[in-house]
Amino acid sequence: MRAYLIDEISPPDMEKIKGFLKENAIKSNLEQIFWAKIPEEFLNPIQLEHSQCRPHVFSVELGADWVKAELFVRSKITMQCTCPGYCNKQQRNYVHNFLDGMIEQLHITT
């Protein structure tokens, strides 16, 4: 799986990240996994056609001292569709900007 990883994060900063994700992403059934929505303007043509599969999301996983975003866009509704796939360039930039913006907004040093 392709992913964007930020590591060597202090425990207090990991708590800040967890709080940020609780407010700005969708909590999954697993404690350390969140789903962040891809805005409609970044969806590829197939994802745009599949309005019944929305929201389209990418996963954000928290470890002891790291945060990782998968560079894979999937439907939050169904796994049995043709619309999931690896990020295109715009989606990849969105994922990077989401994590980098979070780090900057929370004043985290890595």
C-alpha positions in Angstrom: 0.0 0.0 0.0 1.3 3.5 -0.8 1.2 5.8 2.2 2.4 9.1 3.6 4.1 8.7 7.0 5.1 11.3 9.5 7.0 9.8 12.5 9.0 10.7 15.6 6.0 12.5 17.1 6.0 13.1 20.9 3.1 11.5 23.0 1.6 15.0 23.8 1.6 15.9 20.1 0.0 12.5 19.3 -2.8 13.4 21.6 -3.3 16.7 19.7 -3.4 14.8 16.4 -6.0 12.4 17.8 -8.2 15.4 19.0 -7.8 17.1 15.6 -8.9 13.9 13.8 -11.9 13.5 16.1 -13.1 16.9 15.0 -12.1 16.8 11.3 -12.5 13.2 10.2 -14.8 10.2 10.7 -14.0 7.8 13.5 -13.8 4.2 12.4 -14.7 1.1 14.5 -11.0 0.7 15.3 -9.6 3.2 17.9 -6.5 4.3 15.8 -8.2 4.6 12.4 -10.0 7.6 11.0 -11.5 8.3 7.6 -10.9 11.7 6.0 -13.2 12.9 3.2 -11.9 13.7 -0.2 -13.7 16.9 -1.4 -15.9 16.5 -4.4 -13.7 18.7 -6.6 -10.9 16.2 -6.2 -12.8 13.1 -7.1 -11.9 11.3 -10.3 -14.5 10.9 -13.1 -15.7 7.5 -11.9 -16.0 8.6 -8.3 -18.0 11.7 -9.4 -20.4 9.4 -11.3 -20.8 7.2 -8.2 -22.7 9.6 -5.9 -24.3 6.5 -4.2 -20.8 5.5 -3.0 -20.1 8.8 -1.2 -18.4 9.8 0.9 -15.0 8.9 -0.7 -12.4 8.8 1.9 -8.7 8.0 2.7 -7.6 6.3 5.9 -5.5 8.0 8.6 -3.9 5.6 11.1 -2.3 6.6 14.4 0.7 4.7 15.9 2.6 5.3 19.1 4.7 8.1 17.6 3.5 8.3 14.0 0.6 9.2 11.7 0.1 7.5 8.4 -2.3 8.4 5.5 -3.0 5.8 2.9 -2.8 7.1 -0.7 -5.9 5.1 -1.6 -9.4 6.6 -2.1 -12.2 4.3 -1.2 -16.0 4.5 -0.7 -17.1 4.7 2.9 -20.4 3.0 1.8 -19.3 -0.1 -0.1 -16.2 -2.1 -0.9 -17.8 -3.8 -3.9 -17.5 -1.1 -6.5 -15.1 0.0 -9.3 -14.6 3.5 -7.8 -11.9 2.9 -5.2 -8.3 3.3 -6.4 -4.9 4.9 -5.7 -4.8 8.6 -5.5 -4.4 10.6 -8.7 -2.1 13.6 -8.5 -4.7 16.0 -7.1 -5.9 13.6 -4.5 -2.3 12.8 -3.4 -1.7 16.5 -3.0 -4.9 16.8 -1.0 -3.8 14.0 1.4 -0.3 15.5 1.8 -1.8 19.0 2.4 -4.3 17.6 4.9 -1.6 16.0 7.0 0.9 18.8 6.6 -1.8 21.4 7.4 -2.7 19.5 10.5 0.9 19.4 11.7 1.3 23.1 11.0 -2.0 24.1 12.6 -1.2 22.1 15.8 2.4 23.5 15.9 3.9 20.0 15.9 7.7 19.6 15.4 8.9 16.4 13.8 
